């Protein structure tokens, strides 16, 4: 995050730049070797992430149900 704070070091930006956080936003860079476009790479990565979330959700549901049955 040091790049965004770099503006604070320069007097010409004093009072002109305000740094804040947006809690539900993420800023990140995607680098590709060119075989897969960055847009396709992000789409594929999100598909994998959603699959992993589904697996985790299913495992949590099973664990919760097993715990409830044991009580």
Predicted model as a PDB file, atoms N, CA, C, CB and O in Angstrom, pLDDT in the B-factor column:
MODEL        1                                                                  
ATOM      1  N   UNK A   1       0.820  -1.189   0.000  1.00 48.00           N  
ATOM      2  CA  UNK A   1       0.000   0.000   0.000  1.00 48.00           C  
ATOM      3  C   UNK A   1       0.868   1.259   0.000  1.00 48.00           C  
ATOM      4  CB  UNK A   1      -0.935  -0.006   1.203  1.00 48.00           C  
ATOM      5  O   UNK A   1       0.338   2.368   0.077  1.00 48.00           O  
ATOM      6  N   UNK A   2       2.173   1.110  -0.084  1.00 52.00           N  
ATOM      7  CA  UNK A   2       3.052   2.278  -0.025  1.00 52.00           C  
ATOM      8  C   UNK A   2       2.946   3.142  -1.270  1.00 52.00           C  
ATOM      9  CB  UNK A   2       4.486   1.841   0.168  1.00 52.00           C  
ATOM     10  O   UNK A   2       3.224   4.340  -1.207  1.00 52.00           O  
ATOM     11  N   UNK A   3       2.553   2.569  -2.392  1.00 58.00           N  
ATOM     12  CA  UNK A   3       2.450   3.354  -3.620  1.00 58.00           C  
ATOM     13  C   UNK A   3       1.365   4.413  -3.475  1.00 58.00           C  
ATOM     14  CB  UNK A   3       2.153   2.442  -4.828  1.00 58.00           C  
ATOM     15  O   UNK A   3       1.579   5.564  -3.858  1.00 58.00           O  
ATOM     16  N   UNK A   4       0.206   4.052  -2.931  1.00 70.00           N  
ATOM     17  CA  UNK A   4      -0.879   5.016  -2.803  1.00 70.00           C  
ATOM     18  C   UNK A   4      -0.542   6.116  -1.799  1.00 70.00           C  
ATOM     19  CB  UNK A   4      -2.160   4.309  -2.389  1.00 70.00           C  
ATOM     20  O   UNK A   4      -1.054   7.230  -1.910  1.00 70.00           O  
ATOM     21  N   UNK A   5       0.301   5.822  -0.836  1.00 75.00           N  
ATOM     22  CA  UNK A   5       0.675   6.813   0.171  1.00 75.00           C  
ATOM     23  C   UNK A   5       1.807   7.729  -0.307  1.00 75.00           C  
ATOM     24  CB  UNK A   5       1.089   6.112   1.456  1.00 75.00           C  
ATOM     25  O   UNK A   5       2.160   8.694   0.370  1.00 75.00           O  
ATOM     26  N   UNK A   6       2.352   7.429  -1.440  1.00 79.00           N  
ATOM     27  CA  UNK A   6       3.450   8.226  -1.976  1.00 79.00           C  
ATOM     28  C   UNK A   6       3.046   9.686  -2.160  1.00 79.00           C  
ATOM     29  CB  UNK A   6       3.921   7.645  -3.304  1.00 79.00           C  
ATOM     30  O   UNK A   6       3.885  10.576  -2.021  1.00 79.00           O  
ATOM     31  N   UNK A   7       1.781   9.946  -2.467  1.00 79.00           N  
ATOM     32  CA  UNK A   7       1.323  11.328  -2.679  1.00 79.00           C  
ATOM     33  C   UNK A   7       1.465  12.166  -1.419  1.00 79.00           C  
ATOM     34  CB  UNK A   7      -0.131  11.340  -3.143  1.00 79.00           C  
ATOM     35  O   UNK A   7       1.566  13.390  -1.502  1.00 79.00           O  
ATOM     36  N   UNK A   8       1.473  11.530  -0.258  1.00 80.00           N  
ATOM     37  CA  UNK A   8       1.588  12.264   0.993  1.00 80.00           C  
ATOM     38  C   UNK A   8       2.973  12.874   1.183  1.00 80.00           C  
ATOM     39  CB  UNK A   8       1.269  11.354   2.152  1.00 80.00           C  
ATOM     40  O   UNK A   8       3.150  13.751   2.028  1.00 80.00           O  
ATOM     41  N   UNK A   9       3.948  12.423   0.414  1.00 84.00           N  
ATOM     42  CA  UNK A   9       5.318  12.921   0.539  1.00 84.00           C  
ATOM     43  C   UNK A   9       5.555  14.210  -0.242  1.00 84.00           C  
ATOM     44  CB  UNK A   9       6.289  11.865   0.072  1.00 84.00           C  
ATOM     45  O   UNK A   9       6.580  14.866  -0.056  1.00 84.00           O  
ATOM     46  N   UNK A  10       4.623  14.577  -1.110  1.00 86.00           N  
ATOM     47  CA  UNK A  10       4.831  15.718  -2.000  1.00 86.00           C  
ATOM     48  C   UNK A  10       3.928  16.879  -1.597  1.00 86.00           C  
ATOM     49  CB  UNK A  10       4.568  15.318  -3.465  1.00 86.00           C  
ATOM     50  O   UNK A  10       2.709  16.733  -1.503  1.00 86.00           O  
ATOM     51  N   UNK A  11       4.545  18.028  -1.363  1.00 88.00           N  
ATOM     52  CA  UNK A  11       3.812  19.219  -0.907  1.00 88.00           C  
ATOM     53  C   UNK A  11       2.748  19.675  -1.915  1.00 88.00           C  
ATOM     54  CB  UNK A  11       4.792  20.363  -0.646  1.00 88.00           C  
ATOM     55  O   UNK A  11       1.720  20.218  -1.512  1.00 88.00           O  
ATOM     56  N   UNK A  12       2.976  19.465  -3.208  1.00 88.00           N  
ATOM     57  CA  UNK A  12       2.014  19.950  -4.200  1.00 88.00           C  
ATOM     58  C   UNK A  12       0.673  19.217  -4.124  1.00 88.00           C  
ATOM     59  CB  UNK A  12       2.594  19.804  -5.593  1.00 88.00           C  
ATOM     60  O   UNK A  12      -0.320  19.692  -4.675  1.00 88.00           O  
ATOM     61  N   UNK A  13       0.634  18.073  -3.452  1.00 84.00           N  
ATOM     62  CA  UNK A  13      -0.615  17.327  -3.301  1.00 84.00           C  
ATOM     63  C   UNK A  13      -1.283  17.568  -1.949  1.00 84.00           C  
ATOM     64  CB  UNK A  13      -0.355  15.847  -3.479  1.00 84.00           C  
ATOM     65  O   UNK A  13      -2.378  17.067  -1.694  1.00 84.00           O  
ATOM     66  N   UNK A  14      -0.623  18.333  -1.089  1.00 85.00           N  
ATOM     67  CA  UNK A  14      -1.152  18.583   0.246  1.00 85.00           C  
ATOM     68  C   UNK A  14      -2.528  19.254   0.153  1.00 85.00           C  
ATOM     69  CB  UNK A  14      -0.174  19.462   1.061  1.00 85.00           C  
ATOM     70  O   UNK A  14      -2.679  20.279  -0.512  1.00 85.00           O  
ATOM     71  N   UNK A  15      -3.511  18.681   0.811  1.00 86.00           N  
ATOM     72  CA  UNK A  15      -4.866  19.208   0.796  1.00 86.00           C  
ATOM     73  C   UNK A  15      -5.653  18.883  -0.465  1.00 86.00           C  
ATOM     74  CB  UNK A  15      -4.820  20.672   0.971  1.00 86.00           C  
ATOM     75  O   UNK A  15      -6.822  19.251  -0.576  1.00 86.00           O  
ATOM     76  N   UNK A  16      -5.034  18.207  -1.402  1.00 86.00           N  
ATOM     77  CA  UNK A  16      -5.700  17.873  -2.666  1.00 86.00           C  
ATOM     78  C   UNK A  16      -6.044  16.396  -2.781  1.00 86.00           C  
ATOM     79  CB  UNK A  16      -4.827  18.273  -3.829  1.00 86.00           C  
ATOM     80  O   UNK A  16      -6.898  16.008  -3.578  1.00 86.00           O  
ATOM     81  N   UNK A  17      -5.377  15.582  -1.984  1.00 83.00           N  
ATOM     82  CA  UNK A  17      -5.585  14.136  -2.057  1.00 83.00           C  
ATOM     83  C   UNK A  17      -6.014  13.638  -0.694  1.00 83.00           C  
ATOM     84  CB  UNK A  17      -4.302  13.399  -2.535  1.00 83.00           C  
ATOM     85  O   UNK A  17      -5.396  13.960   0.321  1.00 83.00           O  
ATOM     86  N   UNK A  18      -7.065  12.858  -0.677  1.00 80.00           N  
ATOM     87  CA  UNK A  18      -7.526  12.251   0.569  1.00 80.00           C  
ATOM     88  C   UNK A  18      -7.561  10.733   0.367  1.00 80.00           C  
ATOM     89  CB  UNK A  18      -8.942  12.806   0.990  1.00 80.00           C  
ATOM     90  O   UNK A  18      -8.200  10.236  -0.560  1.00 80.00           O  
ATOM     91  N   UNK A  19      -6.882  10.023   1.227  1.00 80.00           N  
ATOM     92  CA  UNK A  19      -6.864   8.570   1.154  1.00 80.00           C  
ATOM     93  C   UNK A  19      -7.901   8.009   2.106  1.00 80.00           C  
ATOM     94  CB  UNK A  19      -5.461   8.013   1.482  1.00 80.00           C  
ATOM     95  O   UNK A  19      -7.900   8.323   3.296  1.00 80.00           O  
ATOM     96  N   UNK A  20      -8.780   7.184   1.582  1.00 78.00           N  
ATOM     97  CA  UNK A  20      -9.802   6.534   2.396  1.00 78.00           C  
ATOM     98  C   UNK A  20      -9.886   5.073   1.993  1.00 78.00           C  
ATOM     99  CB  UNK A  20     -11.184   7.236   2.238  1.00 78.00           C  
ATOM    100  O   UNK A  20      -9.275   4.645   1.013  1.00 78.00           O  
ATOM    101  N   UNK A  21     -10.645   4.324   2.756  1.00 78.00           N  
ATOM    102  CA  UNK A  21     -10.853   2.906   2.453  1.00 78.00           C  
ATOM    103  C   UNK A  21     -12.309   2.684   2.069  1.00 78.00           C  
ATOM    104  CB  UNK A  21     -10.462   2.011   3.664  1.00 78.00           C  
ATOM    105  O   UNK A  21     -13.216   3.307   2.621  1.00 78.00           O  
ATOM    106  N   UNK A  22     -12.510   1.799   1.128  1.00 78.00           N  
ATOM    107  CA  UNK A  22     -13.841   1.334   0.774  1.00 78.00           C  
ATOM    108  C   UNK A  22     -13.873  -0.136   1.166  1.00 78.00           C  
ATOM    109  CB  UNK A  22     -14.171   1.554  -0.769  1.00 78.00           C  
ATOM    110  O   UNK A  22     -13.182  -0.955   0.560  1.00 78.00           O  
ATOM    111  N   UNK A  23     -14.662  -0.471   2.163  1.00 81.00           N  
ATOM    112  CA  UNK A  23     -14.600  -1.793   2.769  1.00 81.00           C  
ATOM    113  C   UNK A  23     -14.996  -2.937   1.845  1.00 81.00           C  
ATOM    114  CB  UNK A  23     -15.466  -1.818   3.959  1.00 81.00           C  
ATOM    115  O   UNK A  23     -14.496  -4.049   2.019  1.00 81.00           O  
ATOM    116  N   UNK A  24     -15.866  -2.715   0.878  1.00 84.00           N  
ATOM    117  CA  UNK A  24     -16.309  -3.830   0.050  1.00 84.00           C  
ATOM    118  C   UNK A  24     -15.677  -3.809  -1.345  1.00 84.00           C  
ATOM    119  CB  UNK A  24     -17.819  -3.809  -0.071  1.00 84.00           C  
ATOM    120  O   UNK A  24     -16.266  -4.330  -2.293  1.00 84.00           O  
ATOM    121  N   UNK A  25     -14.506  -3.224  -1.481  1.00 79.00           N  
ATOM    122  CA  UNK A  25     -13.810  -3.165  -2.757  1.00 79.00           C  
ATOM    123  C   UNK A  25     -12.405  -3.730  -2.608  1.00 79.00           C  
ATOM    124  CB  UNK A  25     -13.760  -1.721  -3.286  1.00 79.00           C  
ATOM    125  O   UNK A  25     -11.781  -3.627  -1.552  1.00 79.00           O  
ATOM    126  N   UNK A  26     -11.927  -4.325  -3.685  1.00 75.00           N  
ATOM    127  CA  UNK A  26     -10.570  -4.847  -3.726  1.00 75.00           C  
ATOM    128  C   UNK A  26      -9.900  -4.309  -4.983  1.00 75.00           C  
ATOM    129  CB  UNK A  26     -10.556  -6.411  -3.700  1.00 75.00           C  
ATOM    130  O   UNK A  26     -10.501  -4.293  -6.057  1.00 75.00           O  
ATOM    131  N   UNK A  27      -8.699  -3.885  -4.851  1.00 74.00           N  
ATOM    132  CA  UNK A  27      -7.912  -3.455  -5.997  1.00 74.00           C  
ATOM    133  C   UNK A  27      -6.716  -4.394  -6.091  1.00 74.00           C  
ATOM    134  CB  UNK A  27      -7.461  -1.946  -5.867  1.00 74.00           C  
ATOM    135  O   UNK A  27      -5.955  -4.549  -5.137  1.00 74.00           O  
ATOM    136  N   UNK A  28      -6.566  -5.008  -7.238  1.00 76.00           N  
ATOM    137  CA  UNK A  28      -5.443  -5.910  -7.419  1.00 76.00           C  
ATOM    138  C   UNK A  28      -5.010  -5.887  -8.875  1.00 76.00           C  
ATOM    139  CB  UNK A  28      -5.807  -7.342  -6.977  1.00 76.00           C  
ATOM    140  O   UNK A  28      -5.760  -5.459  -9.753  1.00 76.00           O  
ATOM    141  N   UNK A  29      -3.808  -6.347  -9.116  1.00 78.00           N  
ATOM    142  CA  UNK A  29      -3.261  -6.421 -10.472  1.00 78.00           C  
ATOM    143  C   UNK A  29      -3.248  -7.862 -10.933  1.00 78.00           C  
ATOM    144  CB  UNK A  29      -1.838  -5.822 -10.533  1.00 78.00           C  
ATOM    145  O   UNK A  29      -3.007  -8.776 -10.145  1.00 78.00           O  
ATOM    146  N   UNK A  30      -3.507  -8.057 -12.199  1.00 81.00           N  
ATOM    147  CA  UNK A  30      -3.452  -9.384 -12.790  1.00 81.00           C  
ATOM    148  C   UNK A  30      -2.388  -9.356 -13.882  1.00 81.00           C  
ATOM    149  CB  UNK A  30      -4.849  -9.823 -13.359  1.00 81.00           C  
ATOM    150  O   UNK A  30      -2.438  -8.537 -14.800  1.00 81.00           O  
ATOM    151  N   UNK A  31      -1.442 -10.252 -13.764  1.00 81.00           N  
ATOM    152  CA  UNK A  31      -0.397 -10.348 -14.773  1.00 81.00           C  
ATOM    153  C   UNK A  31      -0.547 -11.674 -15.491  1.00 81.00           C  
ATOM    154  CB  UNK A  31       1.016 -10.211 -14.143  1.00 81.00           C  
ATOM    155  O   UNK A  31      -0.839 -12.700 -14.878  1.00 81.00           O  
ATOM    156  N   UNK A  32      -0.345 -11.640 -16.787  1.00 82.00           N  
ATOM    157  CA  UNK A  32      -0.476 -12.842 -17.595  1.00 82.00           C  
ATOM    158  C   UNK A  32       0.719 -12.927 -18.536  1.00 82.00           C  
ATOM    159  CB  UNK A  32      -1.815 -12.845 -18.390  1.00 82.00           C  
ATOM    160  O   UNK A  32       1.314 -11.908 -18.889  1.00 82.00           O  
ATOM    161  N   UNK A  33       1.063 -14.130 -18.934  1.00 84.00           N  
ATOM    162  CA  UNK A  33       2.155 -14.306 -19.895  1.00 84.00           C  
ATOM    163  C   UNK A  33       1.671 -14.066 -21.311  1.00 84.00           C  
ATOM    164  CB  UNK A  33       2.758 -15.708 -19.778  1.00 84.00           C  
ATOM    165  O   UNK A  33       2.461 -14.097 -22.255  1.00 84.00           O  
ATOM    166  N   UNK A  34       0.379 -13.828 -21.464  1.00 83.00           N  
ATOM    167  CA  UNK A  34      -0.163 -13.558 -22.788  1.00 83.00           C  
ATOM    168  C   UNK A  34      -0.940 -14.717 -23.368  1.00 83.00           C  
ATOM    169  CB  UNK A  34       0.935 -13.194 -23.714  1.00 83.00           C  
ATOM    170  O   UNK A  34      -1.709 -14.536 -24.312  1.00 83.00           O  
ATOM    171  N   UNK A  35      -0.754 -15.906 -22.820  1.00 90.00           N  
ATOM    172  CA  UNK A  35      -1.481 -17.078 -23.310  1.00 90.00           C  
ATOM    173  C   UNK A  35      -2.963 -16.936 -22.971  1.00 90.00           C  
ATOM    174  CB  UNK A  35      -0.903 -18.387 -22.699  1.00 90.00           C  
ATOM    175  O   UNK A  35      -3.827 -17.239 -23.793  1.00 90.00           O  
ATOM    176  N   UNK A  36      -3.244 -16.480 -21.768  1.00 90.00           N  
ATOM    177  CA  UNK A  36      -4.623 -16.243 -21.328  1.00 90.00           C  
ATOM    178  C   UNK A  36      -4.738 -14.753 -21.027  1.00 90.00           C  
ATOM    179  CB  UNK A  36      -5.003 -17.126 -20.061  1.00 90.00           C  
ATOM    180  O   UNK A  36      -3.896 -14.191 -20.326  1.00 90.00           O  
ATOM    181  N   UNK A  37      -5.771 -14.120 -21.550  1.00 88.00           N  
ATOM    182  CA  UNK A  37      -5.939 -12.687 -21.297  1.00 88.00           C  
ATOM    183  C   UNK A  37      -6.247 -12.475 -19.814  1.00 88.00           C  
ATOM    184  CB  UNK A  37      -7.074 -12.086 -22.192  1.00 88.00           C  
ATOM    185  O   UNK A  37      -6.814 -13.358 -19.170  1.00 88.00           O  
ATOM    186  N   UNK A  38      -5.881 -11.319 -19.270  1.00 86.00           N  
ATOM    187  CA  UNK A  38      -6.172 -11.045 -17.857  1.00 86.00           C  
ATOM    188  C   UNK A  38      -7.661 -11.183 -17.534  1.00 86.00           C  
ATOM    189  CB  UNK A  38      -5.698  -9.644 -17.491  1.00 86.00           C  
ATOM    190  O   UNK A  38      -8.008 -11.683 -16.464  1.00 86.00           O  
ATOM    191  N   UNK A  39      -8.542 -10.752 -18.431  1.00 89.00           N  
ATOM    192  CA  UNK A  39      -9.981 -10.863 -18.201  1.00 89.00           C  
ATOM    193  C   UNK A  39     -10.414 -12.319 -18.068  1.00 89.00           C  
ATOM    194  CB  UNK A  39     -10.752 -10.191 -19.336  1.00 89.00           C  
ATOM    195  O   UNK A  39     -11.184 -12.666 -17.173  1.00 89.00           O  
ATOM    196  N   UNK A  40      -9.907 -13.179 -18.978  1.00 92.00           N  
ATOM    197  CA  UNK A  40     -10.245 -14.608 -18.909  1.00 92.00           C  
ATOM    198  C   UNK A  40      -9.626 -15.258 -17.677  1.00 92.00           C  
ATOM    199  CB  UNK A  40      -9.773 -15.335 -20.180  1.00 92.00           C  
ATOM    200  O   UNK A  40     -10.229 -16.133 -17.056  1.00 92.00           O  
ATOM    201  N   UNK A  41      -8.431 -14.828 -17.336  1.00 91.00           N  
ATOM    202  CA  UNK A  41      -7.745 -15.372 -16.164  1.00 91.00           C  
ATOM    203  C   UNK A  41      -8.536 -15.088 -14.887  1.00 91.00           C  
ATOM    204  CB  UNK A  41      -6.330 -14.782 -16.051  1.00 91.00           C  
ATOM    205  O   UNK A  41      -8.687 -15.971 -14.043  1.00 91.00           O  
ATOM    206  N   UNK A  42      -9.039 -13.863 -14.745  1.00 91.00           N  
ATOM    207  CA  UNK A  42      -9.841 -13.508 -13.573  1.00 91.00           C  
ATOM    208  C   UNK A  42     -11.134 -14.312 -13.557  1.00 91.00           C  
ATOM    209  CB  UNK A  42     -10.149 -11.996 -13.561  1.00 91.00           C  
ATOM    210  O   UNK A  42     -11.539 -14.807 -12.505  1.00 91.00           O  
ATOM    211  N   UNK A  43     -11.789 -14.449 -14.711  1.00 94.00           N  
ATOM    212  CA  UNK A  43     -13.038 -15.220 -14.790  1.00 94.00           C  
ATOM    213  C   UNK A  43     -12.798 -16.675 -14.378  1.00 94.00           C  
ATOM    214  CB  UNK A  43     -13.624 -15.160 -16.224  1.00 94.00           C  
ATOM    215  O   UNK A  43     -13.592 -17.245 -13.629  1.00 94.00           O  
ATOM    216  N   UNK A  44     -11.722 -17.269 -14.859  1.00 94.00           N  
ATOM    217  CA  UNK A  44     -11.394 -18.649 -14.494  1.00 94.00           C  
ATOM    218  C   UNK A  44     -11.071 -18.760 -13.009  1.00 94.00           C  
ATOM    219  CB  UNK A  44     -10.211 -19.156 -15.329  1.00 94.00           C  
ATOM    220  O   UNK A  44     -11.491 -19.714 -12.353  1.00 94.00           O  
ATOM    221  N   UNK A  45     -10.343 -17.809 -12.485  1.00 92.00           N  
ATOM    222  CA  UNK A  45      -9.987 -17.823 -11.066  1.00 92.00           C  
ATOM    223  C   UNK A  45     -11.241 -17.710 -10.201  1.00 92.00           C  
ATOM    224  CB  UNK A  45      -9.006 -16.676 -10.741  1.00 92.00           C  
ATOM    225  O   UNK A  45     -11.347 -18.375  -9.171  1.00 92.00           O  
ATOM    226  N   UNK A  46     -12.182 -16.876 -10.612  1.00 93.00           N  
ATOM    227  CA  UNK A  46     -13.429 -16.741  -9.852  1.00 93.00           C  
ATOM    228  C   UNK A  46     -14.257 -18.011  -9.903  1.00 93.00           C  
ATOM    229  CB  UNK A  46     -14.249 -15.573 -10.382  1.00 93.00           C  
ATOM    230  O   UNK A  46     -14.907 -18.365  -8.919  1.00 93.00           O  
ATOM    231  N   UNK A  47     -14.244 -18.707 -11.040  1.00 95.00           N  
ATOM    232  CA  UNK A  47     -14.937 -20.005 -11.132  1.00 95.00           C  
ATOM    233  C   UNK A  47     -14.351 -20.994 -10.128  1.00 95.00           C  
ATOM    234  CB  UNK A  47     -14.835 -20.582 -12.569  1.00 95.00           C  
ATOM    235  O   UNK A  47     -15.088 -21.690  -9.431  1.00 95.00           O  
ATOM    236  N   UNK A  48     -13.024 -21.053 -10.060  1.00 94.00           N  
ATOM    237  CA  UNK A  48     -12.358 -21.949  -9.107  1.00 94.00           C  
ATOM    238  C   UNK A  48     -12.697 -21.548  -7.674  1.00 94.00           C  
ATOM    239  CB  UNK A  48     -10.825 -21.931  -9.318  1.00 94.00           C  
ATOM    240  O   UNK A  48     -12.981 -22.406  -6.839  1.00 94.00           O  
ATOM    241  N   UNK A  49     -12.669 -20.254  -7.391  1.00 93.00           N  
ATOM    242  CA  UNK A  49     -12.988 -19.774  -6.050  1.00 93.00           C  
ATOM    243  C   UNK A  49     -14.415 -20.142  -5.659  1.00 93.00           C  
ATOM    244  CB  UNK A  49     -12.796 -18.259  -5.969  1.00 93.00           C  
ATOM    245  O   UNK A  49     -14.654 -20.567  -4.528  1.00 93.00           O  
ATOM    246  N   UNK A  50     -15.370 -19.984  -6.582  1.00 96.00           N  
ATOM    247  CA  UNK A  50     -16.764 -20.329  -6.285  1.00 96.00           C  
ATOM    248  C   UNK A  50     -16.918 -21.828  -6.026  1.00 96.00           C  
ATOM    249  CB  UNK A  50     -17.682 -19.897  -7.442  1.00 96.00           C  
ATOM    250  O   UNK A  50     -17.674 -22.228  -5.141  1.00 96.00           O  
ATOM    251  N   UNK A  51     -16.206 -22.657  -6.791  1.00 96.00           N  
ATOM    252  CA  UNK A  51     -16.236 -24.107  -6.554  1.00 96.00           C  
ATOM    253  C   UNK A  51     -15.714 -24.433  -5.160  1.00 96.00           C  
ATOM    254  CB  UNK A  51     -15.403 -24.851  -7.620  1.00 96.00           C  
ATOM    255  O   UNK A  51     -16.296 -25.255  -4.453  1.00 96.00           O  
ATOM    256  N   UNK A  52     -14.624 -23.793  -4.768  1.00 96.00           N  
ATOM    257  CA  UNK A  52     -14.043 -24.040  -3.448  1.00 96.00           C  
ATOM    258  C   UNK A  52     -14.978 -23.556  -2.342  1.00 96.00           C  
ATOM    259  CB  UNK A  52     -12.676 -23.349  -3.326  1.00 96.00           C  
ATOM    260  O   UNK A  52     -15.074 -24.188  -1.290  1.00 96.00           O  
ATOM    261  N   UNK A  53     -15.662 -22.448  -2.573  1.00 96.00           N  
ATOM    262  CA  UNK A  53     -16.634 -21.954  -1.587  1.00 96.00           C  
ATOM    263  C   UNK A  53     -17.795 -22.934  -1.453  1.00 96.00           C  
ATOM    264  CB  UNK A  53     -17.160 -20.553  -1.988  1.00 96.00           C  
ATOM    265  O   UNK A  53     -18.268 -23.181  -0.344  1.00 96.00           O  
ATOM    266  N   UNK A  54     -18.257 -23.491  -2.566  1.00 96.00           N  
ATOM    267  CA  UNK A  54     -19.332 -24.493  -2.521  1.00 96.00           C  
ATOM    268  C   UNK A  54     -18.904 -25.723  -1.729  1.00 96.00           C  
ATOM    269  CB  UNK A  54     -19.743 -24.905  -3.946  1.00 96.00           C  
ATOM    270  O   UNK A  54     -19.682 -26.266  -0.944  1.00 96.00           O  
ATOM    271  N   UNK A  55     -17.673 -26.158  -1.934  1.00 97.00           N  
ATOM    272  CA  UNK A  55     -17.153 -27.318  -1.198  1.00 97.00           C  
ATOM    273  C   UNK A  55     -17.090 -27.002   0.296  1.00 97.00           C  
ATOM    274  CB  UNK A  55     -15.745 -27.722  -1.726  1.00 97.00           C  
ATOM    275  O   UNK A  55     -17.502 -27.819   1.120  1.00 97.00           O  
ATOM    276  N   UNK A  56     -16.582 -25.835   0.644  1.00 96.00           N  
ATOM    277  CA  UNK A  56     -16.487 -25.442   2.053  1.00 96.00           C  
ATOM    278  C   UNK A  56     -17.867 -25.308   2.673  1.00 96.00           C  
ATOM    279  CB  UNK A  56     -15.718 -24.123   2.194  1.00 96.00           C  
ATOM    280  O   UNK A  56     -18.079 -25.719   3.814  1.00 96.00           O  
ATOM    281  N   UNK A  57     -18.804 -24.739   1.933  1.00 96.00           N  
ATOM    282  CA  UNK A  57     -20.172 -24.578   2.433  1.00 96.00           C  
ATOM    283  C   UNK A  57     -20.812 -25.937   2.680  1.00 96.00           C  
ATOM    284  CB  UNK A  57     -21.021 -23.762   1.441  1.00 96.00           C  
ATOM    285  O   UNK A  57     -21.475 -26.136   3.697  1.00 96.00           O  
ATOM    286  N   UNK A  58     -20.620 -26.863   1.765  1.00 96.00           N  
ATOM    287  CA  UNK A  58     -21.162 -28.215   1.907  1.00 96.00           C  
ATOM    288  C   UNK A  58     -20.559 -28.921   3.122  1.00 96.00           C  
ATOM    289  CB  UNK A  58     -20.899 -29.035   0.633  1.00 96.00           C  
ATOM    290  O   UNK A  58     -21.274 -29.563   3.891  1.00 96.00           O  
ATOM    291  N   UNK A  59     -19.248 -28.800   3.287  1.00 96.00           N  
ATOM    292  CA  UNK A  59     -18.582 -29.431   4.425  1.00 96.00           C  
ATOM    293  C   UNK A  59     -19.073 -28.830   5.736  1.00 96.00           C  
ATOM    294  CB  UNK A  59     -17.057 -29.280   4.310  1.00 96.00           C  
ATOM    295  O   UNK A  59     -19.265 -29.557   6.710  1.00 96.00           O  
ATOM    296  N   UNK A  60     -19.278 -27.534   5.777  1.00 95.00           N  
ATOM    297  CA  UNK A  60     -19.775 -26.872   6.980  1.00 95.00           C  
ATOM    298  C   UNK A  60     -21.195 -27.322   7.299  1.00 95.00           C  
ATOM    299  CB  UNK A  60     -19.729 -25.349   6.812  1.00 95.00           C  
ATOM    300  O   UNK A  60     -21.528 -27.559   8.460  1.00 95.00           O  
ATOM    301  N   UNK A  61     -22.032 -27.440   6.272  1.00 94.00           N  
ATOM    302  CA  UNK A  61     -23.405 -27.912   6.467  1.00 94.00           C  
ATOM    303  C   UNK A  61     -23.409 -29.327   7.031  1.00 94.00           C  
ATOM    304  CB  UNK A  61     -24.188 -27.868   5.141  1.00 94.00           C  
ATOM    305  O   UNK A  61     -24.148 -29.621   7.971  1.00 94.00           O  
ATOM    306  N   UNK A  62     -22.585 -30.202   6.462  1.00 93.00           N  
ATOM    307  CA  UNK A  62     -22.509 -31.587   6.946  1.00 93.00           C  
ATOM    308  C   UNK A  62     -22.017 -31.634   8.391  1.00 93.00           C  
ATOM    309  CB  UNK A  62     -21.579 -32.424   6.046  1.00 93.00           C  
ATOM    310  O   UNK A  62     -22.556 -32.384   9.204  1.00 93.00           O  
ATOM    311  N   UNK A  63     -21.010 -30.848   8.711  1.00 92.00           N  
ATOM    312  CA  UNK A  63     -20.466 -30.823  10.073  1.00 92.00           C  
ATOM    313  C   UNK A  63     -21.504 -30.302  11.054  1.00 92.00           C  
ATOM    314  CB  UNK A  63     -19.198 -29.956  10.136  1.00 92.00           C  
ATOM    315  O   UNK A  63     -21.633 -30.826  12.161  1.00 92.00           O  
ATOM    316  N   UNK A  64     -22.233 -29.287  10.661  1.00 91.00           N  
ATOM    317  CA  UNK A  64     -23.265 -28.717  11.527  1.00 91.00           C  
ATOM    318  C   UNK A  64     -24.390 -29.717  11.754  1.00 91.00           C  
ATOM    319  CB  UNK A  64     -23.824 -27.421  10.920  1.00 91.00           C  
ATOM    320  O   UNK A  64     -24.876 -29.863  12.875  1.00 91.00           O  
ATOM    321  N   UNK A  65     -24.806 -30.410  10.692  1.00 90.00           N  
ATOM    322  CA  UNK A  65     -25.866 -31.411  10.810  1.00 90.00           C  
ATOM    323  C   UNK A  65     -25.424 -32.574  11.699  1.00 90.00           C  
ATOM    324  CB  UNK A  65     -26.268 -31.931   9.422  1.00 90.00           C  
ATOM    325  O   UNK A  65     -26.197 -33.064  12.521  1.00 90.00           O  
ATOM    326  N   UNK A  66     -24.182 -33.008  11.527  1.00 85.00           N  
ATOM    327  CA  UNK A  66     -23.664 -34.101  12.350  1.00 85.00           C  
ATOM    328  C   UNK A  66     -23.614 -33.703  13.811  1.00 85.00           C  
ATOM    329  CB  UNK A  66     -22.275 -34.521  11.874  1.00 85.00           C  
ATOM    330  O   UNK A  66     -23.912 -34.511  14.690  1.00 85.00           O  
ATOM    331  N   UNK A  67     -23.240 -32.469  14.071  1.00 84.00           N  
ATOM    332  CA  UNK A  67     -23.170 -31.957  15.439  1.00 84.00           C  
ATOM    333  C   UNK A  67     -24.558 -31.890  16.054  1.00 84.00           C  
ATOM    334  CB  UNK A  67     -22.508 -30.571  15.468  1.00 84.00           C  
ATOM    335  O   UNK A  67     -24.734 -32.236  17.222  1.00 84.00           O  
ATOM    336  N   UNK A  68     -25.548 -31.448  15.281  1.00 83.00           N  
ATOM    337  CA  UNK A  68     -26.923 -31.357  15.767  1.00 83.00           C  
ATOM    338  C   UNK A  68     -27.497 -32.745  16.046  1.00 83.00           C  
ATOM    339  CB  UNK A  68     -27.801 -30.615  14.750  1.00 83.00           C  
ATOM    340  O   UNK A  68     -28.236 -32.931  17.013  1.00 83.00           O  
ATOM    341  N   UNK A  69     -27.157 -33.722  15.196  1.00 84.00           N  
ATOM    342  CA  UNK A  69     -27.644 -35.091  15.385  1.00 84.00           C  
ATOM    343  C   UNK A  69     -27.026 -35.728  16.620  1.00 84.00           C  
ATOM    344  CB  UNK A  69     -27.339 -35.944  14.152  1.00 84.00           C  
ATOM    345  O   UNK A  69     -27.659 -36.553  17.280  1.00 84.00           O  
ATOM    346  N   UNK A  70     -25.794 -35.349  16.934  1.00 85.00           N  
ATOM    347  CA  UNK A  70     -25.099 -35.909  18.093  1.00 85.00           C  
ATOM    348  C   UNK A  70     -25.676 -35.390  19.405  1.00 85.00           C  
ATOM    349  CB  UNK A  70     -23.614 -35.587  18.020  1.00 85.00           C  
ATOM    350  O   UNK A  70     -25.529 -36.024  20.451  1.00 85.00           O  
ATOM    351  N   UNK A  71     -26.324 -34.249  19.344  1.00 80.00           N  
ATOM    352  CA  UNK A  71     -26.873 -33.650  20.573  1.00 80.00           C  
ATOM    353  C   UNK A  71     -28.129 -34.306  20.908  1.00 80.00           C  
ATOM    354  CB  UNK A  71     -27.093 -32.163  20.442  1.00 80.00           C  
ATOM    355  O   UNK A  71     -28.760 -33.957  21.906  1.00 80.00           O  
TER     356      UNK A  71                                                      
ENDMDL                                                                          
END                                                                             
